[in-house]
Amino acid sequence: MLVTLNDIAKRARVSVTTVSRVLNKKTENYRISSKTEKKVIKAAQDLNYYPNQLARGLRLKKTHTIGLVVPDISNPFFAYVTRTIQKQAYDFGYSLIVCNTDENQETEIEQVQLLRSKAVDGYIIMPVGVQYNHLTELLESSKPLVLLDRCFKNLSTNSVVIDNFSGAYEATQYLLEMGHVQIAIIQGLINTSTNSERVQGFIQALADQGIKADENYIVGNDFRKENGYVETKLLLNQENKPTAIFSMSDLITLGALEAIYEQKLSIPEDISIISFDDIDFAPFLKAPLTAVKQPKELMGQVAVKILISDIKNKCKTKKQKIILKPELIIRKSVRSLKQEYPLKSQHVSGISEKIVN
């Protein structure tokens, strides 16, 4: 049974107004005695009273909830970022509503509408595809919004992203330094900024060494394990097999590893592999995995801080784009095709942060 303020007032033998003031911690403002305050609190506890946060939120036009839209919650990267966002939001006194779009833009649009109906105070969205009319509507309605991991050049809003171009460029450069020329990449969702920037970084690193990217070595179409498995199988069965594979996500890497081991091949003796993202077990594989590590925790923390600031300032703060730099972690999954291991390839970049207005 729903306990009301009237029920508490009857039990404590005070007015409903007094109950409301006590429960909203305004006893000092209205000079309510400590004796009366204790009576009201005890009555509320005896009746197992819980405030109706939705009704309170509608009254105050603030629900203390954040809506998070995630492309694929089964992806370890998104799962980790979601956990970080939930913890950071909680520290600021906000609850989190998580919506999974399954990398489908129509589902994303539906989930954004669902969050609007829940009257969330702000949105953190990792978008899918190239359409953003539903995001423009949020901005036109002065809804606090932060785009995370993926963004749109023509959409003026807060965003937190990785320098995907430089991460892919440095990883490809490292493969070239190790003597690899026949390098294949297994890309993710083609219509996302994340994927496009990584592919561009790969192509540019080759071009800077006078090498034209082979279209037959640029394969794949989403960030999932099945994509990595299928495309690796096809690559390994080509007559002109690549000597190295650069996978664009943790899940793609898992699929690639499964396909490689099914072929009874060894890493890095038979095939080298490097991954964008640094999955938790990467250091513990038989051949510890070389990877481009993203600052996942920092991404979530920064996104929440920007959003809370936007909520408090009612969307009047200047929009900003935060670009976080990834780090190349060199382990043992890339074989040197040169006689000597080049010492200069031991360089790794540190995480840095840049604000672009």
C-alpha positions in Angstrom: 0.0 0.0 0.0 1.3 3.5 -0.9 2.0 5.5 2.2 1.1 9.2 1.9 2.1 12.4 3.8 -1.5 12.4 5.2 -0.9 8.9 6.7 2.3 10.1 8.4 0.5 13.3 9.6 -2.3 11.2 11.2 0.2 9.0 13.0 2.4 11.8 14.2 -0.7 14.0 15.0 0.7 17.0 13.1 -0.4 18.8 9.9 0.5 17.5 6.4 2.4 20.8 5.9 4.6 20.1 8.9 5.3 16.5 7.6 6.3 17.9 4.2 8.6 20.5 5.8 10.3 17.9 8.0 10.8 15.4 5.2 12.2 18.1 3.0 14.7 19.1 5.8 13.2 22.6 6.3 12.7 22.3 10.0 15.0 25.2 10.8 13.5 27.5 8.2 10.0 27.1 9.8 11.2 26.8 13.4 9.8 23.3 13.9 10.9 21.8 17.2 13.3 18.9 17.4 10.6 16.9 19.3 8.1 17.4 16.4 10.8 16.5 13.9 11.6 13.2 15.7 7.9 12.3 15.9 7.5 12.8 12.1 10.6 10.9 11.2 9.6 8.0 13.5 6.1 7.9 12.0 7.6 7.8 8.5 9.9 5.0 9.5 7.2 3.0 11.2 5.0 3.2 8.1 7.9 2.3 5.8 7.5 5.6 3.9 9.5 6.1 0.7 9.2 9.5 -1.2 7.7 9.5 -4.6 10.8 10.7 -6.5 9.0 10.9 -9.9 6.2 13.1 -8.5 8.8 15.3 -6.7 10.9 15.5 -9.8 7.9 16.6 -11.9 7.0 19.2 -9.4 10.6 20.6 -9.2 11.2 19.9 -12.9 14.3 17.9 -11.9 14.5 14.1 -11.6 18.2 13.7 -10.7 18.4 11.0 -13.4 20.8 10.8 -16.4 19.9 8.9 -19.6 22.7 6.9 -21.1 22.4 5.5 -24.6 24.9 2.7 -25.4 25.4 1.0 -28.8 26.2 -2.5 -27.5 26.2 -3.2 -23.8 27.8 -6.7 -24.4 30.9 -5.0 -25.8 33.5 -4.9 -23.0 34.5 -1.3 -23.9 30.9 0.0 -23.6 30.2 -2.1 -20.5 33.3 -0.6 -18.7 32.4 3.0 -19.7 28.8 2.4 -18.5 30.0 1.2 -15.1 32.3 4.3 -14.8 29.5 6.6 -15.7 27.1 5.0 -13.2 29.6 5.4 -10.4 30.5 9.0 -11.3 26.8 9.9 -11.7 26.0 8.4 -8.3 28.8 10.4 -6.7 27.1 13.5 -8.0 23.7 12.4 -6.6 22.2 11.2 -9.9 20.7 7.9 -10.9 21.3 6.4 -14.3 18.9 4.9 -16.9 20.8 2.8 -19.4 19.4 2.1 -22.9 21.0 -0.4 -25.3 20.5 0.3 -29.0 22.1 -2.9 -30.4 24.0 -0.7 -33.0 20.6 0.2 -34.6 19.8 3.8 -35.4 16.0 3.3 -35.3 16.3 1.7 -31.9 18.5 4.7 -30.8 15.8 7.2 -31.8 13.2 5.2 -29.9 15.3 5.0 -26.8 16.0 8.8 -26.9 12.2 9.3 -27.0 11.8 6.9 -24.1 14.3 8.9 -22.0 12.5 12.1 -22.9 9.2 10.6 -21.6 11.1 9.8 -18.3 12.0 13.5 -18.0 15.7 12.8 -17.4 17.8 15.8 -16.6 20.5 15.1 -19.2 21.7 12.7 -21.8 25.0 10.9 -22.6 24.7 9.3 -26.0 27.1 7.1 -28.0 25.4 7.4 -31.4 25.0 5.0 -34.3 25.0 5.9 -37.9 25.0 9.2 -39.7 21.6 10.7 -38.8 21.3 13.1 -35.9 17.9 14.9 -36.3 16.8 13.4 -33.0 19.8 14.8 -31.3 19.2 18.2 -32.9 15.8 18.1 -31.3 17.3 17.6 -27.9 19.6 20.6 -28.4 16.7 22.8 -29.7 14.8 21.9 -26.6 17.7 23.0 -24.4 18.3 19.5 -23.1 21.8 18.9 -21.6 23.7 16.5 -23.9 27.1 15.0 -24.2 28.1 12.8 -27.1 30.6 10.1 -26.1 33.1 8.1 -28.2 31.3 9.0 -31.4 30.3 12.5 -32.6 29.2 14.6 -35.6 31.2 17.4 -37.1 28.2 19.5 -38.0 26.5 19.1 -34.6 27.4 21.8 -32.0 27.3 20.0 -28.7 29.5 18.8 -25.9 31.5 15.7 -26.8 34.2 13.4 -25.4 36.1 11.4 -27.9 39.4 9.5 -28.5 42.0 10.7 -31.0 41.2 7.6 -33.1 43.3 8.8 -36.0 46.5 9.1 -34.1 45.9 5.8 -32.3 45.5 3.9 -35.5 48.3 5.9 -37.2 50.8 5.0 -34.4 49.8 1.3 -34.3 50.2 1.1 -38.1 53.5 2.9 -38.0 54.7 0.3 -35.4 53.7 -2.5 -37.7 55.7 -0.9 -40.5 58.7 -0.4 -38.3 58.5 -4.2 -37.5 58.8 -4.9 -41.2 55.1 -5.6 -42.0 53.8 -4.3 -45.3 50.9 -6.7 -46.0 48.7 -5.4 -43.2 45.0 -6.1 -43.1 42.5 -4.2 -40.9 39.1 -5.5 -39.7 37.0 -2.4 -39.3 33.9 -1.8 -37.2 30.6 0.0 -38.0 31.3 1.8 -41.2 29.1 4.9 -40.6 30.6 5.9 -37.3 33.2 8.6 -36.8 35.1 6.2 -34.6 35.7 3.7 -37.4 36.2 6.3 -40.1 39.0 8.0 -38.2 40.7 4.7 -37.4 40.7 3.6 -41.0 42.0 7.1 -42.1 44.8 6.8 -39.6 45.8 3.4 -41.0 45.7 4.6 -44.6 47.7 7.8 -43.8 50.4 5.8 -42.0 50.9 3.6 -45.1 50.8 6.6 -47.4 53.5 8.4 -45.4 55.7 5.4 -46.2 54.8 5.5 -49.9 52.5 2.5 -49.6 49.0 2.4 -51.1 46.4 0.7 -48.9 45.2 -2.6 -50.5 41.4 -2.5 -50.6 41.4 -6.3 -50.2 42.9 -5.9 -46.8 40.3 -3.4 -45.5 37.4 -5.6 -44.5 34.6 -5.9 -42.0 31.4 -4.0 -41.1 30.7 -3.9 -37.4 32.4 -4.1 -34.0 31.3 -7.6 -33.0 33.0 -10.9 -32.5 31.3 -12.6 -35.5 32.7 -9.9 -37.8 36.3 -10.6 -36.5 35.9 -14.3 -36.8 34.5 -14.4 -40.4 36.8 -11.8 -41.8 39.9 -13.4 -40.3 38.9 -16.7 -41.8 38.6 -15.1 -45.2 41.9 -13.3 -44.8 43.8 -16.4 -43.8 42.4 -18.3 -46.8 43.6 -15.6 -49.3 46.4 -16.7 -51.6 48.3 -13.6 -50.7 47.7 -13.7 -46.9 48.5 -10.7 -44.7 51.4 -10.9 -42.3 49.6 -8.8 -39.7 46.0 -8.0 -38.7 44.9 -4.8 -37.1 41.5 -5.2 -35.4 39.4 -2.2 -34.6 37.8 -3.4 -31.3 38.0 -5.9 -28.4 35.2 -8.1 -29.7 36.6 -8.1 -33.3 39.9 -9.2 -31.7 38.2 -12.1 -29.9 36.7 -13.3 -33.1 40.0 -13.0 -34.9 41.8 -14.9 -32.2 39.3 -17.7 -32.4 39.7 -18.0 -36.2 43.5 -18.0 -35.9 43.6 -20.7 -33.3 41.1 -22.8 -35.3 43.6 -22.7 -38.2 46.2 -24.0 -35.7 48.3 -20.9 -36.3 50.6 -19.3 -33.7 50.8 -15.7 -32.8 53.1 -14.0 -33.7 55.1 -16.7 -35.5 52.5 -17.3 -38.2 50.4 -14.1 -38.0 50.9 -10.9 -36.1 47.9 -9.1 -34.5 47.4 -5.7 -32.9 44.1 -4.5 -31.4 42.4 -1.2 -30.9 41.1 -1.3 -27.3 43.0 -3.2 -24.6 40.8 -6.0 -23.3 41.5 -7.0 -19.7 43.0 -10.4 -20.5 45.3 -9.0 -23.3 48.5 -9.2 -21.1 47.8 -12.8 -20.1 47.5 -14.5 -23.5 50.1 -17.0 -24.7 51.4 -14.1 -26.8 50.4 -11.0 -24.8 48.5 -8.7 -27.1 49.9 -5.4 -28.4 47.0 -2.9 -28.2 46.0 0.7 -28.5 44.6 1.4 -25.1 41.8 3.8 -24.6 41.4 5.8 -21.3 37.9 4.3 -20.7 37.6 5.4 -17.1 38.6 9.0 -17.9 36.1 9.1 -20.8 33.2 8.3 -18.5 34.3 10.6 -15.8 34.8 13.6 -18.1 31.5 13.0 -19.8 29.6 13.0 -16.5 31.4 16.2 -15.2 30.6 18.1 -18.4 27.0 17.0 -18.3 26.4 17.9 -14.7 27.9 21.3 -15.4 25.5 21.7 -18.3 22.6 20.7 -16.2 23.4 23.1 -13.4 24.0 26.0 -15.9 20.8 25.2 -17.9 22.8 24.6 -21.1 24.2 28.1 -21.1 27.9 27.1 -20.9 30.0 27.1 -24.0 30.1 23.8 -25.8 33.4 21.9 -25.8 34.9 18.9 -27.5 37.3 16.9 -25.3 39.8 14.8 -27.2 41.7 12.1 -25.2 44.8 10.6 -26.5 45.1 6.8 -26.5 48.3 4.8 -25.7 50.1 2.2 -27.7 50.9 -0.8 -25.4 53.7 -2.9 -26.9 53.7 -6.6 -25.9 54.5 -9.7 -27.9 51.9 -10.3 -30.5 53.8 -8.7 -33.4 56.7 -10.5 -35.0 59.6 -8.6 -36.3 60.2 -9.3 -40.0 63.6 -7.5 -39.8 66.9 -9.0 -38.7 67.1 -6.7 -35.6 64.3 -5.5 -33.3 64.1 -1.7 -33.9 64.6 0.1 -30.6 62.8 3.2 -31.8 59.5 1.2 -31.9 59.5 1.0 -28.1 58.1 4.6 -28.0 54.6 4.8 -26.6 52.4 7.9 -26.3 51.0 9.1 -23.0 47.4 10.0 -22.4 46.7 13.7 -22.9 43.7 15.8 -22.9 42.8 18.6 -25.3 39.9 21.0 -25.4 38.8 22.2 -28.9 36.2 25.0 -28.7 
